[in-house]
């Protein structure tokens, strides 16, 4: 019997971008076990991807993007015998949905369109604002319309997708609790560490916490650790920066004893899938986060985490967790249970596999 073949089309090189790693890459071995064949094709090469978020280098970036388009074009000639096309976010970084249109309308392939952010809204790096006009955010609506199935990271995104397509499935961003997030934080370690992880593009959310942390510094000894791709410039005595590294990612996260995820309540944040919270909770790190979007679905306040809004609520909650080690342990374990039951690879793998059933 002929094996069914899947082609995964994604923006970034394999194993590099969190959205890809935790949306579909960690499920691929299940597909192999079920007898599927698959190929992965990123739009950006590793070289171009590394250039993209550096300042300047316009010519090198432009040449890399042109090369990416050429590779995408030639890929179209190799899709004849493919059964399913899984497109994560977009087939090309910029421009209209030409590749998606050809795949859907000319090649007549079954597209599974996956997204985990409100990507129909403008959002771009300052280092690449010159390319912003070429992003064609409007193409997302057409990608949804032409898809055979859509997988959205939360109900807010799914509700938007249903404006264009009735075959929408909520597939939360998940954590591999067996092979990846498989160690736990040590609540007995001193000094206590409060932590945040994310890219420099989302670090502005932390600005809200700085005066709160400065006030806490006057009474308590702790470390405020930021794990990111770029160093912060906050005026904090407690600040410690750890450059994000894929090989030490989990160990670095596990050194945090209280995880924070502040957000601003806006349309973009409503579409977020709570990934920071999921990572913290998987490692038994008690998590304090803004009650925005899916966060309020993931966390039951004061049970498996804390949903706080005002400066006073943030201060009181952080102070309570700083002082009560046993509470940190209790909330951390409850968070881990939530992940295992609802947001782990094992809990969602059957939904993922069902995407490739006709």
C-alpha positions as CSV (number, residue, x, y, z in Angstrom):
1,X,0.0,0.0,0.0
2,X,1.4,3.4,-1.0
3,X,2.3,5.6,1.9
4,X,0.5,9.0,2.1
5,X,2.9,11.9,1.8
6,X,2.8,15.3,3.6
7,X,4.7,18.4,2.8
8,X,5.2,20.9,5.6
9,X,5.7,24.5,4.4
10,X,6.9,27.0,7.1
11,X,8.6,30.3,7.3
12,X,11.7,29.3,9.3
13,X,14.4,26.7,9.3
14,X,13.6,23.4,11.1
15,X,14.1,23.4,14.8
16,X,14.6,27.1,15.2
17,X,11.3,29.0,15.7
18,X,9.2,28.2,18.8
19,X,5.9,28.5,16.8
20,X,7.0,25.7,14.5
21,X,8.7,23.6,17.1
22,X,5.7,23.6,19.4
23,X,2.9,23.7,16.8
24,X,3.9,20.7,14.6
25,X,7.6,19.7,14.6
26,X,7.4,17.8,17.8
27,X,4.5,15.6,16.3
28,X,6.4,14.4,13.3
29,X,7.6,11.2,14.7
30,X,4.0,10.2,15.4
31,X,3.3,10.6,11.7
32,X,6.3,8.3,10.9
33,X,4.9,5.7,13.3
34,X,1.6,5.9,11.5
35,X,3.2,5.2,8.2
36,X,3.2,8.7,6.7
37,X,6.0,10.1,4.6
38,X,6.8,13.8,5.0
39,X,9.1,16.6,3.8
40,X,9.8,19.9,5.4
41,X,10.5,23.1,3.4
42,X,11.2,26.4,5.0
43,X,11.0,29.7,3.1
44,X,14.1,31.2,4.7
45,X,17.4,29.5,4.6
46,X,19.4,29.3,7.9
47,X,21.8,32.0,6.6
48,X,19.0,34.4,5.6
49,X,17.1,33.8,8.8
50,X,20.1,34.8,10.8
51,X,20.5,38.0,8.8
52,X,16.9,39.0,9.0
53,X,16.8,40.4,12.5
54,X,20.1,42.2,12.3
55,X,20.2,45.9,11.7
56,X,20.9,47.1,8.1
57,X,22.3,44.6,5.6
58,X,19.5,45.4,3.2
59,X,21.3,44.0,0.1
60,X,22.1,40.7,1.8
61,X,18.6,40.4,3.1
62,X,17.1,41.2,-0.3
63,X,19.3,38.6,-2.0
64,X,18.4,36.0,0.6
65,X,14.6,36.7,0.1
66,X,15.0,36.5,-3.7
67,X,16.7,33.1,-3.3
68,X,13.9,31.9,-1.0
69,X,11.3,32.8,-3.6
70,X,13.2,30.8,-6.2
71,X,13.4,27.7,-4.0
72,X,9.6,28.1,-3.3
73,X,8.9,28.3,-7.0
74,X,10.7,25.1,-7.8
75,X,9.1,23.3,-4.9
76,X,5.7,23.6,-6.7
77,X,7.0,21.2,-9.4
78,X,7.5,18.5,-6.7
79,X,4.0,18.5,-5.2
80,X,2.2,16.3,-7.8
81,X,2.2,13.2,-5.7
82,X,1.7,14.8,-2.3
83,X,-1.5,14.1,-0.4
84,X,-1.5,16.9,2.1
85,X,0.2,20.3,2.3
86,X,0.6,21.7,5.9
87,X,1.2,25.4,5.8
88,X,2.3,27.1,9.0
89,X,1.4,30.8,8.9
90,X,2.5,31.5,5.3
91,X,4.3,30.0,2.4
92,X,6.4,33.2,1.8
93,X,7.5,35.9,4.2
94,X,6.4,38.8,2.0
95,X,4.1,39.3,-0.9
96,X,0.6,38.1,-1.9
97,X,-0.5,34.5,-1.4
98,X,0.7,33.4,-4.8
99,X,2.1,30.0,-3.7
100,X,-1.0,29.2,-1.6
101,X,-3.3,30.1,-4.6
102,X,-1.3,27.8,-6.9
103,X,-1.3,24.9,-4.4
104,X,-5.1,25.2,-3.7
105,X,-6.5,26.3,-7.1
106,X,-4.2,24.9,-9.7
107,X,-2.6,21.8,-8.0
108,X,-5.9,21.2,-6.1
109,X,-4.1,20.0,-3.0
110,X,-5.6,19.6,0.5
111,X,-4.1,22.5,2.5
112,X,-4.0,22.3,6.3
113,X,-3.5,25.9,7.4
114,X,-2.0,26.4,10.8
115,X,-1.5,29.6,12.8
116,X,-1.0,30.6,16.4
117,X,-1.1,34.4,16.5
118,X,-3.4,37.2,15.2
119,X,-1.2,37.3,12.0
120,X,-3.8,39.2,10.0
121,X,-2.7,42.3,12.1
122,X,0.4,44.3,11.2
123,X,3.4,43.2,13.4
124,X,7.0,43.7,12.4
125,X,10.5,44.2,13.7
126,X,12.0,47.7,13.6
127,X,15.0,46.2,11.9
128,X,12.8,45.2,9.0
129,X,10.3,48.0,8.8
130,X,11.4,48.7,5.2
131,X,9.8,45.4,4.2
132,X,6.6,46.0,6.1
133,X,4.6,47.3,3.1
134,X,5.4,44.0,1.3
135,X,4.1,41.8,4.1
136,X,0.5,41.7,2.7
137,X,-1.2,40.8,6.0
138,X,-4.5,40.6,4.1
139,X,-3.4,37.3,2.5
140,X,-4.2,35.4,5.7
141,X,-7.9,35.7,5.0
142,X,-7.4,34.1,1.6
143,X,-5.2,31.3,3.0
144,X,-8.0,30.5,5.4
145,X,-10.6,30.6,2.6
146,X,-8.7,28.2,0.4
147,X,-7.7,25.7,3.1
148,X,-9.2,22.2,3.4
149,X,-8.8,22.4,7.2
150,X,-7.6,25.1,9.6
151,X,-5.8,24.6,13.0
152,X,-5.9,27.6,15.3
153,X,-4.0,27.9,18.6
154,X,-7.0,29.1,20.6
155,X,-10.7,29.8,20.4
156,X,-10.2,33.6,19.7
157,X,-8.2,32.7,16.6
158,X,-10.6,29.9,15.7
159,X,-13.5,32.3,15.8
160,X,-11.8,34.6,13.4
161,X,-11.0,31.7,11.1
162,X,-14.6,30.6,11.0
163,X,-15.5,33.8,9.2
164,X,-13.7,32.3,6.1
165,X,-13.9,28.5,6.6
166,X,-16.2,26.2,8.5
167,X,-13.6,23.4,9.0
168,X,-11.7,24.9,11.9
169,X,-10.0,22.9,14.7
170,X,-8.6,24.3,17.9
171,X,-5.2,22.8,18.4
172,X,-3.4,24.4,21.4
173,X,0.3,25.0,21.3
174,X,1.7,22.0,23.3
175,X,4.6,20.9,25.4
176,X,6.5,17.7,25.1
177,X,6.5,16.7,28.8
178,X,8.3,13.4,28.2
179,X,11.3,14.4,26.0
180,X,11.7,18.1,26.4
181,X,10.1,19.8,29.4
182,X,11.0,16.9,31.6
183,X,12.8,18.5,34.6
184,X,11.5,20.7,37.3
185,X,12.5,23.8,39.1
186,X,14.1,23.6,42.5
187,X,12.1,25.7,45.0
188,X,14.7,25.2,47.7
189,X,17.4,27.0,45.8
190,X,18.6,30.4,47.0
191,X,18.6,33.2,46.1
192,X,15.0,33.1,44.8
193,X,14.7,33.7,41.0
194,X,11.8,35.4,39.3
195,X,12.0,35.1,35.6
196,X,10.7,36.0,32.1
197,X,11.6,34.5,28.7
198,X,10.9,35.8,25.2
199,X,12.3,37.6,22.3
200,X,13.3,41.2,22.2
201,X,10.2,42.0,20.2
202,X,8.0,41.2,23.1
203,X,10.2,42.4,26.0
204,X,8.3,45.7,26.1
205,X,5.6,43.9,28.1
206,X,8.1,43.6,30.9
207,X,8.3,47.4,31.2
208,X,5.2,47.3,33.3
209,X,6.9,45.2,36.0
210,X,10.0,47.2,36.5
211,X,8.7,49.7,39.1
212,X,7.1,46.7,41.0
213,X,10.3,44.8,41.0
214,X,12.2,47.9,42.1
215,X,9.9,48.2,45.1
216,X,10.3,44.5,45.9
217,X,14.1,44.9,45.7
218,X,14.0,47.2,48.7
219,X,12.6,44.5,51.0
220,X,13.7,41.2,49.5
221,X,16.7,39.5,48.0
222,X,16.0,37.8,44.7
223,X,17.2,37.6,41.1
224,X,15.2,38.8,38.2
225,X,16.3,36.7,35.2
226,X,15.5,37.5,31.6
227,X,16.2,34.8,29.0
228,X,16.1,36.4,25.6
229,X,18.0,36.8,22.3
230,X,19.0,40.4,23.2
231,X,20.1,41.9,26.5
232,X,17.7,44.2,28.4
233,X,18.6,47.7,29.7
234,X,16.4,47.8,32.8
235,X,17.6,49.7,35.9
236,X,17.3,46.7,38.3
237,X,19.8,45.6,40.9
238,X,18.5,42.1,40.7
239,X,18.7,41.8,36.9
240,X,20.5,38.8,35.3
241,X,20.5,38.3,31.6
242,X,20.9,34.8,30.0
243,X,21.1,34.7,26.2
244,X,18.6,32.2,24.8
245,X,20.3,29.0,23.7
246,X,18.4,26.0,22.3
247,X,20.7,23.5,23.9
248,X,20.4,24.9,27.4
249,X,16.8,26.3,27.0
250,X,15.1,23.9,29.5
251,X,17.9,24.1,32.1
252,X,17.8,27.9,32.0
253,X,14.1,27.9,32.4
254,X,14.2,25.4,35.2
255,X,16.4,27.9,37.2
256,X,13.4,30.2,37.5
257,X,11.2,29.7,40.6
258,X,8.4,32.2,39.8
259,X,7.5,32.8,36.2
260,X,5.9,36.0,34.9
261,X,4.0,36.8,31.8
262,X,2.7,40.4,31.7
263,X,0.6,41.5,28.7
264,X,-1.3,44.5,27.5
265,X,-4.9,43.9,26.7
266,X,-5.1,44.5,23.0
267,X,-6.2,42.7,19.8
268,X,-2.8,41.3,19.2
269,X,-2.4,39.9,22.8
270,X,-5.9,38.3,22.5
271,X,-4.6,36.0,19.8
272,X,-1.5,34.8,21.8
273,X,-1.5,31.1,22.9
274,X,0.0,31.5,26.3
275,X,3.2,29.8,25.4
276,X,5.4,31.3,28.2
277,X,2.9,30.2,30.8
278,X,2.8,26.7,29.3
279,X,6.6,26.4,29.5
280,X,6.7,27.7,33.1
281,X,3.9,25.4,34.3
282,X,5.4,22.4,32.6
283,X,8.5,22.8,34.8
284,X,6.4,23.2,38.0
285,X,7.2,27.0,38.1
286,X,4.3,28.9,39.7
287,X,3.2,31.4,37.1
288,X,1.9,34.9,37.4
289,X,0.3,36.3,34.3
290,X,-2.1,38.9,32.9
291,X,-5.7,37.8,32.4
292,X,-5.6,38.3,28.6
293,X,-6.9,36.0,26.0
294,X,-6.2,32.3,26.4
295,X,-4.3,32.9,29.7
296,X,-7.7,33.0,31.5
297,X,-8.5,29.6,30.0
298,X,-5.2,28.0,31.0
299,X,-5.0,29.3,34.5
300,X,-7.5,28.9,37.4
301,X,-6.5,31.8,39.7
302,X,-4.7,30.8,42.9
303,X,-5.0,27.1,42.0
304,X,-2.5,26.4,39.2
305,X,-1.3,29.9,38.7
306,X,-2.2,33.6,39.3
307,X,-4.2,36.0,37.1
308,X,-3.4,39.5,38.1
309,X,-4.0,42.9,36.6
310,X,-3.2,46.0,38.6
311,X,0.2,47.0,39.9
312,X,-1.0,46.3,43.5
313,X,-2.2,42.8,42.5
314,X,1.2,42.0,40.9
315,X,3.1,43.3,43.9
316,X,1.0,41.4,46.4
317,X,1.1,38.1,44.5
318,X,4.8,38.3,43.8
319,X,5.5,39.1,47.5
320,X,3.3,36.2,48.6
321,X,5.2,33.8,46.4
322,X,8.5,35.1,47.5
323,X,7.6,34.5,51.1
324,X,5.8,31.1,50.8
325,X,8.0,28.3,49.5
326,X,5.4,25.6,50.1
327,X,2.8,27.6,48.2
328,X,5.2,27.8,45.2
329,X,5.6,24.1,45.3
330,X,1.9,23.4,45.5
331,X,0.9,25.8,42.7
332,X,3.8,24.6,40.6
333,X,2.7,20.9,40.8
334,X,-0.9,21.9,39.9
335,X,0.4,23.8,36.9
336,X,2.3,20.7,35.7
337,X,-0.9,18.6,36.0
338,X,-2.8,21.1,33.9
339,X,-0.1,20.8,31.1
340,X,-0.1,17.0,31.2
341,X,-3.9,16.8,31.0
342,X,-4.6,19.6,28.4
343,X,-1.5,21.1,26.8
344,X,0.9,18.2,26.4
345,X,1.9,16.5,23.1
346,X,0.4,13.3,24.4
347,X,-2.9,14.9,25.2
348,X,-3.3,16.4,21.7
349,X,-1.5,14.0,19.4
350,X,-4.7,12.2,18.3
351,X,-6.1,15.6,17.2
352,X,-3.0,16.3,15.2
353,X,-3.0,12.9,13.5
354,X,-6.7,13.3,12.7
355,X,-5.8,16.3,10.5
356,X,-4.5,13.9,7.9
357,X,-7.6,11.8,7.7
358,X,-9.7,12.4,4.6
